């Protein structure tokens, strides 16, 4: 064999090896699952959690859940030991397994959270109201009513998004901190996050969550103190960073709101027009000392008898003698709707329809409906628009305007009308 022939043979062998290598590489790539070549992401918006000190905007020793002082516990222990003697919380028959915060949610679990977001546009729903397989119609709701409720949700979320985009354009770039989720309660069985808005049905919503969690068989069996001080429900800020991220991006997030002036009057009637061992000595005494001229010794000693105009003076004072309280704080601050993308927005004014629509969407047990009973002072009429107007007529036009300005974002984000014609 000549040297030239040997060289040509080697070149042919080398070319053959290159061709076989390239063919093998192409075959390997074609057999790969393309989803494995891209980073996996959970559905929902992304959050960046920055560790901060727990949020507390009330005076030391104040209870954020109700009237009496109770320590906030991070992880509930023996739940039955926290309930009154005549009430026993049940341990769920099948306890939840520990959730792996970094794990990809199962398709069935992800579907629950996306019920609202993945709904077809209202116009795409057939005229007979059938909504397909994404949710079962509630037995109490006619087909047309079901479509109306769905359209109402779309409109509320649209208004909320537009208001937030207009006035809080930088919200999407802010980081969610434990403070932002400190009012959110967690129900892991049905993968629900509920942001508590006091005086907007929060006591009964907590009862519903406890039944969903398997801690009680009926909402009627759960006393007021167990709802607020039993420690049965976990708050979102008690989880670590991964646990918060996982639940925010995969659970169904909801809140219920109320007309701000009505909510304010409801809080005043509840906390100052009835005997109260916390709000009278803490808030009442400070309000009377600062805003009532020539207050009697008895009033200063007990803190009882605060009048609505005095309460509003405290609310509007930038140098309040005592801190803000969750019962009359802005919903925009309690639940951060411009930062957290809520899937469902209900209203106190249409509570029964909205609540039972939501329960149907998350496929709650059919026999579970939102309770109608009044949690406290059951013999007293609920605060209505007419009752709220009577209280606000005690104020000057300037005080009404300043109170409206105080709650302006709540009026705007949740699309409530101006309660008085002279407001601008």
N, C-alpha and C positions, 0 to 999 in steps of 0.2 A: 504494500500500500504506500503510495507516495505521500509525502508530508502535506501536500495540498489537499489530497482526498481526506486525510485524517482531520484536517482543520474543518473542512466542510461538514464532515460527519458530526463533529463536536458541536458546531453551530446549530445543526438540525436538532440534535438532542436537547440543547439548551432552549431552543424555540419551542419544542414540544412540551418541555417542563413548564415554561411560562404559560402556554395556552391551557394546559391542564389545571394549573394553579388558579388562573383567572376564572375558568369555568367552575371550579369548586367554590371559589369565593362568591360568585353570583348565585350558585345553588344554595349556599348557606344563608345568604341575605334573604332570598325569596322564601325560605322556610321559617324565618323569624316572625313572631307576632309583633306587628308594628306598634301595638300599645305598650310593649315592653321596652321600646327604644326611646320613648318619651317619658319624662317625669310624670308620675301620677299626682293628681290634685283632687282634693275633696271638693264637692260642689259648694257653692255659696261664696260670699265675699271673703277676702283675706283680711286678717287682723294682726296687729302687732301689739303684744301685751307688754307693757312696761310695769315692773313692780313698783308699787307706791304704798304709802301708808294707808290703812283702811280709812274710807271716807266717813267722816262723822261731822255733820254740820248742825248738831244739836248740842245743848249744854251737857256737861258730864253727868252721867247717871240717868240721862233721858232715855226712855224707851222709844224706839222708832216704829214699833208695831202697834201700840195701843196706849192704854192709860197707865198701867202700873209699870214699875221698873223691872226689867228682866234682862239678864245678861245674854248677849248674842253668842251662841255656841256655834263653833265651826262645823263639827261633825256630831250629829245626834247619837247618843248612846242608847241606853235602854229606853225605847220610846214609851213603853207602857208606864214607866215610873214617872213620866212627866205629866201624865194626864190626871184629871181629877179622879177621886176614888170611885165614882160611879160610872167612869168611862174607861174603856180599855181599847187601845189601838191594836189592830191586828197586824201580825207579821205576815207579809205576802206568802202565799203558798209556794211560789217558785221565786226565790230571791234572784235579783238581777246579778248576772255574772259581772265581774269587774270589767269595765269598758276599757279597751285598749285605745288610748287617745289617738295613737298614730295609725290605727288600723283603718282600712277602707271599709266604709259601711256597706252592709249587704243591700242588694237592690231593693228588697221590700222595705227596709228601714229608710233608705234614701227617699223612697216614693212618698212616704208620709209627710216628710218635711217639705216636699216640693208640690204638695197638693194645690196650694194656692198659686204658686208661681207658674206652674205648668198648665193651669187651666186654659182651655181655649178661649179666645175672645168672646165676649157676650154675643156678638153678632153671629158667631159660628155655632152657637147652641141652637139645636132644632127648636121649632116653634112650640112643640109639645113640652119643652122644658127638660127633656132627657139630657143628662150630662155625661153619658157614657160610663166608662169603667173607672174614672178617676175618683169618684165618690158616690156613695149611695144616697139617694134622696131621703130626707128625714121623714118618718111616718107622719109627723105633725104638720108638714109643709106641703101645700099643693105645688104642682110642678111649676106653675108660673111664678109663685112666690120664691121658689128655689132660684130661678134665674134672676129675679129682682135682687135677692141677697148677694148673689155672685157679682152682679153689676155694681152694686153699692160698694163692695169691697174694692173693685177695680178703681172706682172713682175716688174713694178715700185715699188709696195708695198713690194715685196720680197727683192729687192735690198735695199730699204730704211730700212727695218727691219734688214737686215744683217749688213749693215754699222753701224747702231745705236748700234746693239749688240756688234760689234767689238770695236768701239771707245767710246761708251757712255754706258758702261755696267751698270753703277750705275743709269742711268736715271730713270728706273722703280721705284727706291726707293726714288726719289726726289718728293717733293710736288709741285703741280701746284699752282702758286701764281697769283694774278691779273696781275702782269707784264707779265706773259707768255701768257695771253689771251687779252692783250691790243690792239693787231692789228686784232682781230677777230670780224667780223661784224655779226649781228644776223638778220635772217629773220624768224619770227615765223610762218607765214602762212604755208610755205612748210617745216618748221623745218630744216633750213639750217644754218650752220656756215661757213663763208668764211674768211680765213686769207688773209689779204691784203699784197701783194708783189708789191711795186711800180715798175713801168716800166715793168710789166708783165701782162698788160691788166687790171689793177685794176680799172681804171675809168669806163670802160665799164662793168666790173663785178658789180660795185656798181649800175650802171644804171639798170642792169638786176635784181638785188635784189630789187630795188625800184619798178620796174614793178611787180615783184612777190608779193610784199607787198601791191599792190593796190594803190601805191602813184602816179603812172603815167600810162598812157595807152600805151606809146611807149618809147623805149630807145632813139629814135631820138629827143624826145621833152625835154630832160633833159640837161640843159647847164652845162658846166664844173664847174662853181662856186657852183651851186646847189649840184652837186655830192659831192664835197669836203668840202664845208662850210655850207651847208644847215642844217646839223644836223638831217636829216631825218632818217638815219640808226643808230641803237643803237649798241654800242660796248659791248662785253661780259663782260668786267670788270666793267660796270656800274650796273650790277646786284649784288645782295647779294650772300653770299656763296651758299645758297641752289639753287638759280637761275642759278649760274654758273655750279654747279654739275649736276643739272637736264639737262641742255642743252648739256653739254659735253658728258653725258652718253646716251642721247636719240636722238640728232639731227645728221644729216648727215654733217660731217666735211670735207671741201675740201679746197685745195689751188692750185694755178697755179704758176709755176716757169719758169725761163728763164736762158739760158746759161750765166754764171756769167760775162764773159768779154763783151758780147754783152749788157747785162743789165747795166754794168758800163759805157760803151761808150754812151748808150742811155741816161743815167742820165746826163752825162757831156754835151752832145749836148743840151739837153733840158734846163738845169739850167745855163750854162755858155756861150753858143754860141748865146743866144737870150737875149734881155733886160729882166731883172728880178729885181723887187723891193725888193726882200728878199735875194736871194742867192748871188747877187753881193756885196751888202754892208756888209753882215754878213760873208759869206765864202770867197768871192773873195778878199776883202781887206786884210783879215788875211793871205790868201795864198800868195798873191803878196808881202806882207810885209816880209814874212818869207823866201820864196823860190826864189824870183827874185832879183838878184843883180842889183843895180842901177835902181830900178823901178821908173818910172816918177811920178811926183806929181799928174798928172791927173789919172793915173792908181790907185794910192794909195787912191785918193779921191773917185773914183767911184767903184773900185773893178771889173771893166770890163776888158775883154781881157785875162782871165786866160787861159794858154795853158795846153794841156792834160798832158805832163810830170810834170808840176807843181802841177796839181791836184792829180796825182798819188803819188807825194812826200808827199803831205798832207795826203793821204789815208794811206800810209805805216808808217807814223811818229807816234811812240808810245806816243809822247808828242805833239799831234795835237794842234794847236793854237785855234781851235774851235772843238766842239764835233762831234760825228758821226751823220749821217743823215739817215733816213729810206730809202732814194732813192738808197743808195749804201751800206747799212748794209747787213750782211749775212742773207740769208733766214733762216738758222739754228737758228739764234738769234731772228729773227722777229716772226717766227711761231713755234719754238720748236718742230720740227717733231720727235725728239727722245723721247719726253715726252708726246706729244699729238698724239693719234692714229688716223691719218687722214684716212677717208674712200675713198677719191678720190684725186688723184694727177694728175693734168693736166700740160701740157707744152705749153709755148708760141709758140714754133715752130710748134705745131699741134693744135693751138688754136681753129680753127673752128670745127674740128672734135671732139676734147675732150670736148669743151664747150657744143655743142649741144647734145653729148652723155650724158653728165651729166644732162642737162635739161630734156632729155627724161626719165632718170632714176628717177628723182624726180617728174615726171608727171607734169611738167610745161605745161602751155597752148601751144597747138601745133603751134600757130602763133608766139610764142616768140622764136627767135633765137638770137645767140650772135651777136652784131653789128660789122660790119666790118670797120666802119669809124675810122680815126685817130683822137684822141681827141684834140691834140694840134699841131700847126705847120703843118697843113694838107697838105700844098704844098711841104713839105720836105719829102724826101724818108725815109722810116723806117730804123732803124739801122739793118743791116744784118751782117752775118759772115764776108763778104768781107769788109764792111765798118769798122767793129770793128778791123779787121786785119790791116787796113791802120793806124788806130790810134795807135795800139800797136807796129807798126814798128818804131814809134817815140821814143820808150823806149829802154834802154839797155837790154841785155839778163838777167842781174841780176834783173832789175826792173820787167821784165816779170815774172821771176821765183818767186820773192817775192809777186807779185800780185796773182799769181796762188796759192801760199802757203796761202795767206790771205783768199782766197775763197775755200780752199781745201775741207772742209767738204761739201760745196754746190755741188762741182763737184762729190764727192764720194756718198753722200746720194741720189742725184737725177740722178746719172749715166750719167754724161756728159763727153765726151772725152776731152783729153788734146788739147787745141787749137793750140799749137805749138809743133813741133816735138822735139825741144831741151829742153823741160821741163821734169823734173824728179820728 
